[in-house]
Amino acid sequence: MGAKKTNRIDFHTFYQELYPQRWELLKAALAQQTQSVPFEERLEKPYYLDEGSLLSARQLPLAEARQILDMCAAPGGKSLILASRMSPDAHLICNDRSRNRRFRLHTVLDTHLPPDIRQRVTITSHDATRWGLYEQNAYDAVLLDAPCSSERHVLQDAAALAQWTPARTKHLAVQQFAMLASALEAVTIGGYILYSTCSISPLENEEVIGRLEKKRSGRYEEIPCVVPFAEACRHGYIIMPDTAEGRGPLYFCLLRRTA
């Protein structure tokens, strides 16, 4: 018998359909190495990260926040940004379920944060999809930088590219919505959630917010943001490397709980 035929859609075909006129330029930009910038505000030494991550993490309002949650914190770059911006009487919870990623998170926080800030940062290991079941109305600000397809990494890694399937982005979108719904329970009324990914898949970005709109209508509002290089989406914004001089990709949407 001959080899079984497959109708599997490959990575390039999938994203070509999503970005028909743009994919070739976007693909070329994604294939380039990220140009990291140093972040050093109130740190012991600089931490290098994509400027898109820096721009997005700064959108979470922290001036009035005393209890802050970073739901998926590792490797810790955005946690450093939150920690450096929080008030002297604020406390930051940095969570990651993976033991290996928590080890890296510990290292990043320990080597970059000054002692007076580090003592107000706690690392936990909870399942972010279930957080809202056990701790509700507890945080003034929540960052949910959700695990995502990370297409830039996939495109630059032959093994990851060979293993990629369209099912991955669909599976991640389900997980991301569960985390976002949980974040909505964990944040206080009047508190803020910043949802972000480094994916270019609408399934993982604005469609996750769109599902929240259907399932949790009336409980939150979207907050407009003005961010350099950011393109407006149906919900939220995205920084794309083909139009942002190599920055990104970085999707983000700022929400405020109202009920």
N, C-alpha and C positions, 0 to 999 in steps of 0.2 A: 504494500500500500504506500502511496505517496505521502509526503509530509502534510500534516494538517494545516490548512490555510487559516490565517488569523486576520481579523478585521481591526486589530488593535490600532488606535490612533497614536502616532508618536508625538513627542514633545513639540517638535517644530510645527506639525500640522495643527495641533490643538491651539497653539498660541497664534499661528497665522490666521486662524478663523476668528480669534478674539480681536486681533489687531491687523486687519487685512491690508491697509495702506501703510501701516507703521512698522510692521514686524521686522523687516530687514534692518532698518536703522536701529530699532530698539534692541534687537538681538545682538547687533554689533556692539552697542553700548554696554549691554549686559556682559558681554564676553571680556570686556576690559577689566583690569584690576581696579578695585575700589580705591579712590584717593581719600585716605583718612585724614582727619584734622585733629589737632590736640585739644582736649578739654582739660582745663586745669583750675577752674574757679573753686577756691577753697579746698583744693586737693594737695596732698603731699608731693605728688608728681603727676605729670600729664597722663591722661588716658586717651588713646587714639581710637577714633570711631568715624563712621560715615557721617558727614555733616547733615544728611537727611534725618538720621536718628537724633542728632542734637536739636535740630529745628523742631521736630515733632514733640520730643519729650518736654520741651520748654512750654508747650501749650497747656499742660495740666496746671490749673490754678492751685497754688499752694500757700498764698499769703494768709488765708484764714484756716488752713488745714493743721490739725494737731495729730490726727491719726491717719497715716498714709500707708497704702498697700501697693506693692509691686507684685502682681499675682504670678508672673512667669519671669523671674528676675535674671536668671543666668544668661549670659556670662557676667553681667553686672554694669555695663556701660551706662544704661539708662538709670539704673539704681544710683550711680554716682551723681548723675545730673539731679535726680530728685533729692538726694541727701544734701547736696551742696546748696540747694534752693530752699530747703525747709527751715522753718522758724526755730530759734534756739530751744523752744519748749515742745517741739514736735517729735514724733516717733515714727520710724519707718520700718515696716515689715517687708522683708524681701523673701519671696517664696519660690521654691522650685522643687518639683517632685523627684527629679533625677539626682541620685547620690553623686554621680560623677560631675554633673553640672553644678551642684551645690559646692563641691570641693573647689571648683574654679571660681565660683561666686565668692566664697570665703577669701580666697587668695586676692581677688581683685579689690574687695572692700578693705581687707586688712592692710594692703600695701599702698592704697591710694587715699583713704580717708584719714584725716587727723583724729587723734584719740577722742577729742570732745564730741565729734560728730559720730564716730564709729560706735561709741557706747550707747547711742540712741538708735542704732540699727540692729534689728533682730532677724535672723535667718530661720525660715521654717520649711517644712517638707510636705505640705498638704496637697491634695488633689484639687486643683483650681476649678474643675467642673462641678464640684460639690460644696464649694466654700459657703455659698449662700444658705445651705441647709443647716449649718452649724453656727455661723456668725453673721447676724443680720444687723443692719443699721449701725455699723461699727466704725466705718471709715469716712473721713471727710473728702478724700481723694484716692482714686484707684487707677493705677496704670495696668492695662492688660495688653502687653506686647505678646500676642498669641503665637504659639508655634505655627509655622506656616510652610508653604511649599518652597520658599527661598530659591526662586528660579535662577537668580544670579549664581548661587552656589552650584545648582544642578547643571547649569550650562558650562561651568568651568571644571566639572568633575565627571570624567568619562564613565566611571562606575555608577554614579548617581543618575546620570543621563540614561544609561542602559536600563536601569531598574524603574525608571519613572513610568507611571500610567495615569490616565485621567482620573482613575478612582482615588488617587491620592488627594487631589484638591477637593474632591467631594467629601471624602472622609474627614479631612481637616476642617472643612466648613462646618460640619456637624459638631465637632469638638469645640470649635471656636465659639459657636453660638451658645453651647452649654456653659462655657466659661463666661461669656458676656452676660447671659441671664443670671448667672451666679453673682457676678460683679454688681449687677443692679440690685440684688438683695443685700449685698454686703455694704454698699455705700449708704450714707445717711441721706435723708430728704434734703435737697439743697446742695448735696455733694456732687462731685464731678467724677466721670469716668473717661479716660483717654484710651480708646481702642486703637491698636496699631498692629501692622504686620509688615514684613519686607517682601510680600508677595505682589505679583502683578495680576493675579487671578481675581476677577470680580466676584467669583463665588466666595472667596475668603475675605473680601473687603466690603464693598458697599452692599452686597447681597446678604451678608451677615447682619448688617445694620437694618436692611430691609426686612429681614425675618423678625428682628426684634420689634420693628414698627408694627408688624402684624400681630405678634404674640403679646406684646407689652404696651400697646397703644395707650397714651394718656399718662404714662408713668414717668416719662422723661422728655426732654427737649434737646434738639441738636443745637450746639453753639457754634456760630460762624468763627472762622479763624482767618487771619491774614498772615500768610507764611511765604517767604521768598521761594520761587520755583515750584510752588504747589499748584496742581491742576484740580479744579473742582470736579467731583464725581456726583452721581445722583445722591449719595450720602457721603459726606466727608471729602477728603482730599488725598491726592497722591503726588509724590515727587518721583519723577521718572528720569533715568540717566540719559536718555536721548535728548531731552529738552532742558535738563538741569545740570549740564556740564559734568556729567558722570556721577552726580549724587543719586542716592537711592538704589533700587526702588524702596519707597517707604510710604505706606498708606496710613492715614490716621483720621479719626473722627472723635470729636469731643462732645460728650453728652453730660447733661445735668439732670439728676433725678428730681422729679417734681411731686411724686406721690408714692 
